[in-house]
């Protein structure tokens, strides 16, 4: 073998070793990569509470189908009467993958007051004060338990339940909506991926040749969240919000979801200057205006 041949062989072996290591790490640690209840360097537990953001709230305890104990907040505006709370739509909010619900309180405050809605914000298993460890199967059970809890409350507007998911939360919301459409009024999805296998190349570029659409090692992805396959099943009114400068989930994946959906009532809002997490703050008039119009059109009859 020539000197060049030997170097090419060594290079191929090295690349194969790196890919093999990457696949092994992906298989064994994918749940730690995908679900990040505690952000290093930031408070690990609940460190802010709704009353610090001018919100009234109720601590809620519920149990998932497999017995895992979960924690949630039911949120509404200060001074709202019981009659007002019962009349207003209920938004079940599913958060992003990193940190607990404390980090979402500035957004949840705006959600309550901008849209005049009650918000049910549930912590996935392993997040905040909820027990257990996160997984795809587990989060699906958590979401189902959250919906059934809301529907069991006679003091809430159970005929006006809206699912709202951001990033990973969008995957949770899409899965729940596909299974429970008859009990849901509408669905809102923001900056969500088509499936975990399509995000692998984004997170670990060397694995792009092995994992992704049509690739041979997709079986190693056990937390699939195959939103692209599920979203055509949803016929609910659907609002899709996409940040064109999203640095985490390529906007092309949201456009792929939009192309795949089959809802007779779908709206697409695009935010030219927004990143993954800041559309509501970067382009507030367009963001909250789009949400308000969608809610007014498909969820409630009064402003």
C-alpha positions in Angstrom: 0.0 0.0 0.0 1.3 3.5 -0.9 1.9 6.2 1.7 -1.1 8.1 0.5 -3.2 4.9 0.7 -2.1 4.3 4.2 -3.0 7.8 5.3 -6.4 7.5 3.6 -7.0 4.2 5.4 -6.1 5.7 8.7 -8.3 8.7 8.0 -11.2 6.4 7.2 -10.7 4.4 10.3 -10.5 7.5 12.4 -13.7 8.9 10.9 -15.4 5.6 11.4 -14.3 5.6 15.0 -15.7 9.1 15.6 -19.0 8.2 13.9 -19.2 5.0 16.0 -18.5 6.9 19.2 -21.1 9.5 18.2 -23.7 6.8 17.5 -23.0 5.1 20.9 -23.3 8.4 22.8 -26.5 9.2 20.9 -28.1 5.9 21.7 -27.2 5.8 25.4 -27.5 9.5 26.3 -30.2 10.8 23.9 -32.6 11.5 26.7 -30.0 13.5 28.6 -29.4 15.5 25.3 -33.0 16.0 24.4 -34.4 16.7 27.9 -32.6 19.3 30.0 -34.6 19.9 33.2 -31.7 21.6 34.9 -29.5 24.1 33.1 -25.9 24.2 34.4 -25.1 27.4 36.2 -28.7 28.3 36.7 -31.1 27.6 39.6 -32.2 23.9 39.3 -35.5 24.1 41.2 -38.5 26.4 41.2 -37.0 29.8 41.9 -39.7 32.2 40.8 -43.4 32.0 41.4 -46.4 33.4 39.5 -47.4 35.9 42.2 -44.1 37.7 41.5 -45.4 38.3 38.0 -48.8 39.7 38.9 -50.5 36.4 38.4 -53.0 34.5 40.6 -52.3 30.8 40.7 -53.2 27.4 42.1 -50.6 24.7 42.7 -51.9 21.5 41.1 -50.9 18.0 41.8 -51.9 15.2 39.3 -50.8 11.7 38.4 -49.9 10.4 35.0 -51.2 7.0 33.7 -48.1 5.2 34.9 -48.3 6.6 38.5 -45.8 9.4 38.2 -46.7 12.4 40.3 -46.7 15.7 38.4 -46.9 19.4 39.3 -48.6 22.2 37.5 -49.7 25.8 37.8 -53.2 27.0 37.0 -52.8 30.7 36.2 -55.2 33.7 35.8 -55.1 37.4 36.1 -55.4 39.4 39.3 -58.9 40.5 40.2 -60.6 38.0 37.9 -63.8 36.7 39.3 -64.9 33.0 39.3 -67.4 33.8 36.6 -64.7 35.4 34.4 -62.3 32.5 34.9 -65.0 30.0 33.8 -65.8 32.0 30.6 -62.3 32.4 29.3 -60.4 29.9 27.1 -57.9 27.6 28.8 -54.5 27.4 27.2 -52.5 24.3 28.1 -48.9 25.3 27.6 -46.1 22.9 26.8 -42.7 24.3 27.4 -39.3 24.0 25.6 -36.8 21.3 26.5 -34.5 23.3 28.8 -35.1 24.5 32.3 -38.3 24.5 34.4 -41.5 26.5 34.3 -40.0 29.3 36.4 -38.1 30.4 33.3 -41.4 30.7 31.4 -43.2 33.0 33.8 -42.4 36.3 31.9 -43.9 34.7 28.8 -46.8 33.2 30.7 -47.7 36.5 32.2 -48.0 38.0 28.8 -50.0 35.0 27.6 -52.6 35.5 30.3 -53.0 39.3 30.0 -52.5 39.7 26.3 -55.1 37.1 25.4 -57.3 37.2 28.5 -57.0 33.4 29.0 -56.5 31.0 31.8 -53.2 29.1 31.5 -52.5 25.5 32.6 -48.7 25.2 32.8 -47.6 21.6 33.6 -44.1 20.5 34.4 -43.1 17.4 32.5 -41.8 14.4 34.6 -38.3 15.2 35.9 -38.9 19.0 35.5 -39.6 21.4 38.3 -41.4 19.7 41.1 -42.6 16.7 39.0 -41.3 13.3 39.8 -39.7 10.7 37.4 -37.4 10.9 34.4 -38.3 12.4 31.0 -38.8 10.3 27.9 -41.0 10.4 24.9 -43.5 7.9 26.2 -43.5 9.6 29.6 -44.1 13.1 28.3 -47.0 11.8 26.2 -48.6 10.3 29.4 -48.0 13.6 31.2 -49.7 15.6 28.5 -52.7 13.2 28.5 -53.0 13.5 32.2 -52.9 17.3 32.0 -55.7 17.5 29.5 -57.9 15.1 31.4 -57.3 17.2 34.6 -58.3 20.4 32.9 -61.4 18.7 31.4 -62.4 17.5 34.9 -62.6 21.0 36.3 -66.2 22.3 36.3 -64.9 25.8 37.1 -63.1 26.1 33.8 -64.3 26.6 30.2 -63.7 23.0 29.1 -65.2 23.6 25.7 -62.5 26.2 24.9 -59.3 24.2 25.5 -56.3 25.3 23.3 -53.0 23.4 23.2 -49.9 25.6 22.8 -46.4 24.1 22.4 -43.1 25.7 21.8 -40.1 23.8 20.4 -40.2 20.4 22.2 -43.5 21.4 23.6 -44.8 21.7 20.0 -44.1 18.0 19.6 -45.9 17.2 22.8 -48.9 19.3 21.7 -49.0 17.7 18.2 -49.0 14.2 19.6 -51.8 15.0 22.1 -53.9 16.8 19.5 -53.6 13.9 17.1 -55.0 11.6 19.8 -57.6 13.8 21.5 -59.0 16.1 18.8 -62.6 15.8 19.9 -61.7 17.4 23.3 -59.6 20.3 22.0 -60.7 23.5 20.3 -57.4 24.6 18.6 -53.7 24.0 18.4 -50.8 26.5 18.4 -47.3 25.3 17.5 -44.1 27.5 17.6 -40.6 26.6 16.2 -41.0 22.9 16.4 -39.0 20.2 14.6 -40.2 17.6 12.1 -38.7 14.7 14.1 -35.7 14.0 16.4 -33.9 12.2 13.6 -34.0 15.3 11.5 -32.4 17.3 14.4 -29.4 14.9 14.9 -27.4 16.4 12.0 -28.0 19.8 13.4 -26.7 18.9 16.8 -24.0 16.3 15.8 -23.1 17.1 12.1 -20.8 14.1 11.6 -23.8 11.8 12.0 -25.7 13.4 9.1 -24.8 10.5 6.8 -26.1 7.9 9.2 -29.2 9.5 10.8 -31.9 11.5 9.1 -34.6 11.0 6.4 -33.8 7.6 4.7 -30.6 7.0 6.6 -29.6 3.5 7.9 -29.1 4.2 11.6 -32.5 5.8 12.4 -33.3 2.8 14.6 -30.9 4.2 17.2 -33.2 7.1 17.8 -35.6 5.8 20.4 -37.2 9.2 21.2 -38.5 9.9 17.8 -41.3 12.6 18.1 -42.3 12.0 14.5 -44.3 15.2 14.1 -44.2 15.1 10.3 -46.1 11.8 10.3 -48.7 13.0 12.8 -49.6 16.5 11.8 -51.6 15.5 8.7 -54.0 13.7 11.0 -55.0 16.9 12.8 -58.1 18.8 11.5 -58.3 21.3 14.3 -57.8 25.0 13.7 -54.0 25.4 13.6 -51.7 28.4 14.1 -48.1 27.8 13.1 -45.5 30.4 14.2 -42.0 30.3 12.7 -38.9 32.4 13.4 -36.9 32.8 10.2 -33.6 33.3 12.1 -34.1 30.4 14.4 -30.6 29.3 15.5 -31.8 26.0 17.0 -34.5 24.4 14.9 -34.2 25.3 11.2 -37.2 27.2 9.9 -37.3 24.8 7.0 -38.6 22.1 9.4 -41.6 24.3 10.4 -42.3 24.9 6.7 -42.2 21.2 6.1 -44.7 20.7 8.9 -46.9 23.4 7.3 -46.7 21.6 3.9 -47.7 18.3 5.5 -50.7 19.5 7.6 -54.2 19.1 6.3 -56.2 21.4 8.6 -59.0 23.2 6.8 -58.3 26.2 9.1 -54.5 26.9 9.3 -52.7 30.2 9.7 -48.9 30.7 9.3 -47.1 33.6 11.0 -43.5 34.3 10.1 -41.1 36.4 12.1 -38.3 37.8 10.0 -36.1 39.0 12.8 -36.8 36.5 15.6 -34.6 33.7 17.0 -35.8 30.5 18.5 -37.1 31.9 21.8 -37.7 35.6 21.3 -40.4 36.1 18.7 -42.9 37.4 21.3 -40.4 40.0 22.4 -38.7 40.8 19.1 -41.8 41.3 17.1 -44.5 41.7 19.7 -47.2 43.4 17.7 -47.2 40.7 15.0 -46.8 37.9 17.5 -49.5 38.8 19.9 -51.7 40.2 17.2 -51.6 36.9 15.3 -52.4 35.0 18.4 -55.3 37.3 19.3 -56.9 37.1 15.9 -56.5 33.3 15.9 -58.1 33.0 19.3 -60.9 35.4 18.4 -61.7 33.6 15.1 -61.6 30.0 16.2 -61.9 29.8 20.0 -64.1 32.6 21.4 -67.0 34.7 20.2 -66.2 37.9 22.2 -63.1 40.1 22.5 
